[in-house]
């Protein structure tokens, strides 16, 4: 963030044409996109009123990065379940949040009605909603372009605390809030709101990456009738010893507002991000299966996360009542959930126990990619695996 090296690398991301990196609204409310785009997109600012059951934390707010380092060591030590008790209580909170989202559908519907299937995409920690719609080489890296080309529609959004969505304290922003926001968005989209020209959708598919997969899966658990299917990326459901803690330590988290006050002056010290681009690459990419310019773009859109988001990724993944199709997938070298090698992890996944009522369970490992699959080489091949699953599932 603050180093000369990172400043140089961020500046290097100016290789991306300005019109693509910063899409603007046209006079009719749609988003301007490259002429080669197959998608027509409409931006929305959506008030979301929810009640969530939130944890109350009792640790001291950070003054500097040394405080962050202390908390990370407390979280990741092997006996943290005995030594680290950051929660003092639970309370119900009712609040209205402002969420920024974008709905994209085919410019020219295929005629098979696929545009009536909406993929509701939730990004993970480390990015904002642009994870799904890369402005750098969109024909190669944009999830939106790939799935809209196959006829589907996509609604993606900036999670609370990222992008153009409302920023709340990094000491209160947590998974329970994000789960209820996603559930509310799913309800609104199913009813035909915020779906642009297609009207009321026929089907809704939850799509997540990493923390976005966690929140999507939590919706399947709590509200099993809200979605018709789920595509869960950047995840593996197999024991990997202490791997999530190793991943958290490798991020090298630092206080975003102190390292880049120009971008994050409105964020309190509870928001933390990659220490530098090397930490980003270590945790999200795998050499040589990435393009340097794609990494530079990914780092330019990196977003800090609330420390309490990391502290609230808990609970069983089992969705006992969800009956729709489920796909679980990630990159071959996902460091976050597979310890850097996913084939053996996927071979051990108890997916039938996690989704006992699902009518179709599918999983695959995308060769060469790391945790940030959308920015790895052959991302279009990864997206092809997703759309093939959707077709097999009847969408």
C-alpha positions in Angstrom: 0.0 0.0 0.0 2.4 2.6 1.2 5.7 1.3 -0.3 7.3 2.8 -3.4 7.1 -0.6 -5.1 3.3 -0.8 -4.6 2.8 2.8 -5.6 4.6 2.1 -8.8 2.6 -1.1 -9.5 -0.7 0.7 -8.8 0.4 3.4 -11.2 1.2 0.8 -13.8 -2.4 -0.3 -13.8 -3.1 2.9 -15.9 -2.5 0.6 -18.9 -6.2 -0.1 -18.5 -8.2 2.3 -20.7 -9.9 4.8 -18.5 -13.3 4.2 -20.1 -13.2 0.5 -19.2 -11.7 0.9 -15.7 -14.3 3.5 -14.6 -17.6 2.8 -16.4 -20.1 5.7 -16.2 -23.8 5.9 -16.5 -25.2 6.9 -19.8 -28.2 9.2 -20.1 -30.7 6.3 -20.0 -29.2 4.9 -16.7 -27.3 2.0 -18.3 -23.6 1.6 -17.9 -21.4 2.3 -20.8 -19.3 -0.7 -21.8 -16.8 -1.5 -24.6 -18.6 -1.8 -28.0 -17.5 -5.5 -28.1 -19.5 -6.2 -24.9 -22.3 -8.7 -25.2 -23.9 -7.3 -22.0 -26.2 -4.4 -21.3 -25.8 -3.3 -17.7 -27.8 -1.1 -15.3 -26.5 0.3 -12.0 -28.6 0.5 -8.9 -28.3 2.0 -5.4 -30.5 -0.1 -3.2 -31.7 0.6 0.4 -31.6 -2.7 2.3 -33.4 -2.9 5.6 -32.5 -5.9 7.7 -32.3 -7.3 11.2 -29.2 -9.3 12.0 -27.9 -11.1 15.1 -24.5 -9.5 15.6 -21.6 -10.4 17.8 -20.3 -7.7 20.2 -16.5 -7.6 20.3 -14.5 -6.7 23.3 -11.0 -6.2 21.9 -9.3 -2.8 21.8 -9.6 -0.9 18.5 -6.4 -0.7 16.5 -4.1 2.3 16.8 -1.4 1.0 14.5 -0.2 -2.1 12.6 1.4 -3.6 15.7 -2.1 -3.9 17.2 -3.2 -5.7 14.0 -0.2 -8.1 14.2 -1.1 -8.9 17.8 -4.7 -9.8 16.9 -3.6 -11.9 14.0 -1.2 -13.9 16.1 -4.0 -14.4 18.7 -6.4 -15.6 16.0 -4.0 -17.9 14.3 -2.1 -19.6 17.2 -2.9 -23.3 17.5 -4.7 -22.9 20.8 -6.7 -19.8 20.0 -9.9 -21.6 20.8 -8.7 -21.6 24.4 -6.7 -18.4 24.7 -8.6 -15.9 22.4 -12.1 -14.8 23.4 -12.9 -11.6 21.6 -16.7 -11.7 21.9 -18.6 -10.3 24.9 -22.2 -10.8 23.7 -24.8 -10.9 21.0 -27.4 -8.4 20.0 -30.1 -7.9 17.4 -29.5 -4.9 15.2 -32.1 -3.4 12.7 -30.6 -1.0 10.2 -30.9 0.2 6.6 -27.8 0.0 4.5 -27.1 1.4 1.0 -25.8 -1.2 -1.4 -24.5 -0.6 -4.9 -25.3 -3.3 -7.5 -25.3 -3.8 -11.2 -27.6 -5.9 -13.3 -26.3 -7.2 -16.6 -28.3 -9.1 -19.3 -27.7 -10.1 -22.9 -27.9 -7.3 -25.5 -29.4 -9.9 -27.8 -31.2 -12.7 -25.9 -30.6 -16.1 -27.4 -34.2 -17.0 -27.6 -33.9 -20.0 -25.2 -35.0 -17.9 -22.2 -31.7 -18.2 -20.4 -31.7 -14.5 -19.7 -34.5 -15.3 -17.2 -31.9 -17.1 -15.0 -30.2 -14.6 -12.9 -26.8 -15.3 -11.3 -26.5 -13.3 -8.0 -22.8 -12.9 -7.5 -21.2 -12.1 -4.1 -17.5 -11.3 -4.1 -15.1 -12.3 -1.3 -12.6 -10.5 0.9 -9.9 -8.6 -0.9 -12.0 -7.0 -3.7 -15.2 -5.2 -4.5 -17.8 -6.2 -7.1 -15.4 -5.6 -9.9 -14.0 -9.1 -9.2 -16.9 -10.3 -11.4 -16.5 -7.8 -14.2 -12.8 -7.2 -15.0 -12.2 -4.0 -17.0 -8.8 -5.4 -18.0 -9.3 -7.7 -21.0 -12.9 -8.3 -20.2 -13.2 -10.9 -23.0 -10.6 -13.0 -21.1 -11.3 -12.2 -17.4 -14.8 -10.9 -17.0 -17.3 -13.4 -15.4 -20.1 -11.1 -16.6 -19.0 -11.2 -20.2 -18.5 -15.0 -20.2 -21.9 -16.0 -18.7 -23.9 -13.3 -20.5 -22.4 -14.6 -23.7 -24.0 -17.9 -22.9 -27.3 -16.2 -22.4 -27.6 -15.8 -18.6 -28.1 -12.6 -16.6 -26.0 -11.5 -13.7 -26.5 -9.3 -10.7 -23.3 -8.4 -8.9 -22.8 -6.0 -6.1 -20.3 -4.3 -3.7 -20.6 -6.0 -0.3 -21.2 -3.6 2.6 -17.9 -1.7 3.3 -16.6 -2.1 -0.3 -16.8 -0.2 -3.6 -19.7 2.2 -3.8 -21.7 0.5 -1.1 -22.1 2.1 2.3 -19.1 2.0 4.7 -19.7 1.1 8.3 -17.3 0.5 11.1 -14.7 -2.2 10.6 -15.4 -3.3 14.2 -19.1 -4.0 13.5 -19.2 -5.1 9.9 -19.6 -8.9 10.1 -20.8 -12.0 8.4 -24.3 -11.9 10.0 -25.0 -8.6 8.3 -23.6 -9.7 4.9 -25.8 -12.8 5.0 -29.0 -10.9 5.6 -28.1 -8.3 3.0 -27.6 -11.1 0.4 -30.9 -12.8 1.5 -32.7 -9.5 1.1 -31.1 -8.9 -2.4 -32.2 -12.4 -3.4 -35.8 -11.7 -2.4 -35.8 -8.4 -4.3 -34.4 -9.9 -7.4 -36.7 -12.9 -7.3 -39.6 -10.4 -7.3 -38.4 -8.7 -10.4 -36.9 -5.6 -8.8 -33.5 -4.5 -10.1 -33.5 -6.9 -13.0 -33.6 -4.3 -15.8 -35.2 -5.4 -19.0 -35.9 -9.1 -18.3 -38.7 -8.5 -15.8 -39.3 -11.2 -13.2 -36.7 -13.9 -13.3 -37.6 -17.6 -13.7 -34.6 -18.8 -11.7 -32.1 -17.5 -9.2 -28.6 -18.9 -8.8 -26.4 -17.8 -5.9 -22.7 -17.5 -7.0 -20.0 -16.7 -4.5 -16.3 -16.5 -4.2 -14.5 -17.2 -0.9 -16.2 -15.1 1.8 -18.9 -14.6 -0.8 -19.3 -18.3 -1.0 -19.5 -18.5 2.8 -22.4 -16.0 2.8 -24.1 -17.7 -0.1 -23.9 -21.0 1.6 -25.2 -19.5 4.8 -28.3 -18.3 2.9 -28.8 -21.8 1.6 -28.8 -23.0 5.2 -31.0 -20.3 6.7 -33.3 -19.6 3.7 -33.2 -22.8 1.6 -36.1 -21.8 -0.7 -34.6 -18.5 -1.8 -32.3 -19.9 -4.5 -32.8 -22.5 -7.2 -29.1 -23.4 -7.4 -25.7 -22.4 -6.2 -22.2 -22.1 -7.6 -19.7 -21.9 -4.9 -16.1 -20.8 -6.0 -12.9 -20.3 -4.1 -13.8 -22.9 -1.5 -13.0 -26.5 -0.5 -14.8 -28.5 2.2 -12.1 -30.8 3.4 -9.9 -30.7 6.5 -6.5 -28.9 5.9 -5.1 -28.8 9.4 -4.3 -25.1 10.2 -4.5 -23.8 6.6 -7.1 -21.0 7.0 -4.9 -19.6 9.8 -1.8 -19.8 7.6 -3.6 -18.0 4.9 -4.7 -15.2 7.2 -1.1 -14.8 8.4 0.2 -14.7 4.9 -2.1 -11.8 3.9 0.1 -9.6 6.1 -2.9 -7.4 7.0 -2.3 -3.7 7.6 -4.6 -0.7 8.5 -5.9 0.5 5.2 -6.5 4.2 6.2 -2.9 4.5 7.5 -1.3 2.9 4.5 -3.3 4.7 1.8 -5.2 7.7 3.3 -5.9 9.0 -0.2 -8.2 6.1 -0.9 -9.3 5.0 2.6 -9.6 8.1 4.7 -13.3 7.5 5.3 -12.5 4.0 6.8 -11.8 3.5 10.5 -8.9 1.4 11.7 -10.9 -1.7 11.7 -10.4 -2.1 7.9 -7.3 -4.0 6.9 -5.8 -5.0 3.6 -2.9 -6.6 1.8 0.5 -5.4 3.1 1.7 -5.3 -0.5 1.3 -6.9 -3.9 3.6 -9.8 -2.9 1.2 -10.8 -0.2 -1.7 -10.5 -2.7 0.1 -12.8 -5.1 1.1 -15.3 -2.4 -2.4 -15.7 -1.3 -4.4 -15.4 -4.5 -2.2 -16.4 -7.4 0.2 -19.1 -8.5 3.1 -18.6 -10.8 3.4 -19.1 -13.7 -0.4 -19.3 -14.3 -1.0 -15.6 -14.3 -0.5 -12.6 -16.5 1.4 -9.8 -14.8 -0.9 -7.1 -16.1 -3.9 -9.0 -14.7 -2.2 -9.1 -11.3 -1.6 -5.4 -11.5 -5.3 -4.8 -12.4 -6.4 -7.0 -9.6 -4.2 -5.2 -7.1 -5.5 -1.8 -8.3 -9.1 -2.9 -7.4 -8.1 -4.5 -4.1 -10.4 -3.5 -1.2 -9.8 -3.6 2.5 -12.0 -5.8 4.7 -13.4 -5.4 8.2 -11.4 -7.3 10.9 -14.7 -8.5 12.2 -15.5 -10.2 8.9 -12.5 -12.5 9.5 -13.7 -13.2 13.0 -17.2 -14.2 12.0 -16.5 -16.9 9.4 -17.7 -19.7 11.6 -20.3 -22.4 11.8 -21.1 -25.7 10.0 -21.4 -25.5 6.1 -24.2 -28.2 6.1 -27.3 -27.0 4.3 -29.7 -29.8 5.2 -32.9 -28.5 3.5 -31.5 -27.1 0.2 -32.6 -29.2 -2.7 -31.2 -27.4 -5.7 -28.1 -28.2 -7.7 -24.8 -27.2 -6.2 -21.4 -26.8 -7.8 -18.2 -26.4 -5.7 -15.1 -25.3 -7.4 -11.8 -23.4 -7.1 -8.3 -23.2 -8.6 -5.8 -26.1 -8.5 -3.4 -24.1 -6.2 -5.9 -22.4 -3.9 -3.8 -21.6 -0.8 -6.7 -20.4 1.3 -8.7 -23.6 1.5 -6.5 -26.4 0.0 -3.0 -25.5 1.3 -1.9 -24.9 -2.2 -3.0 -28.3 -3.7 -6.7 -28.9 -4.3 -7.0 -32.2 -6.1 -6.5 -34.2 -2.9 -8.7 -31.8 -0.9 -11.5 -32.2 -3.4 -11.2 -35.9 -3.3 -12.0 -35.8 0.4 -14.9 -33.4 0.3 -18.1 -34.8 2.0 -20.4 -33.0 -0.4 -23.2 -35.5 -0.1 -23.2 -34.9 3.7 -23.1 -31.1 3.3 -26.0 -31.0 0.7 -28.0 -34.2 1.5 -31.1 -33.1 -0.4 -29.4 -31.5 -3.5 -30.7 -33.1 -6.7 -27.3 -32.5 -8.4 -23.9 -32.0 -6.9 -20.9 -31.2 -9.0 -17.3 -30.2 -8.3 -14.2 -29.5 -10.3 -10.7 -28.1 -9.9 -9.6 -25.5 -12.4 -6.0 -26.2 -13.5 -3.3 -23.7 -12.8 -5.2 -21.0 -10.9 -4.9 -19.9 -7.3 -7.5 -18.6 -4.9 -8.3 -15.6 -7.1 -9.6 -17.9 -10.0 -11.2 -15.1 -12.0 -7.8 -13.4 -12.6 -5.9 -16.6 -13.4 -5.0 -17.7 -16.8 -7.8 -19.4 -18.8 -10.5 -17.8 -16.7 -12.8 -18.4 -19.6 -12.2 -22.1 -19.2 -13.2 -21.8 -15.5 -16.4 -19.9 -16.5 -17.1 -22.6 -19.1 -17.1 -25.2 -16.3 -19.7 -23.1 -14.5 -22.0 -22.6 -17.5 -21.7 -26.3 -18.4 -23.0 -27.1 -14.9 -25.9 -24.7 -15.2 -26.9 -26.2 -18.5 -26.6 -29.7 -17.1 -28.8 -28.6 -14.2 -31.5 -27.4 -16.6 -31.0 -23.6 -16.5 
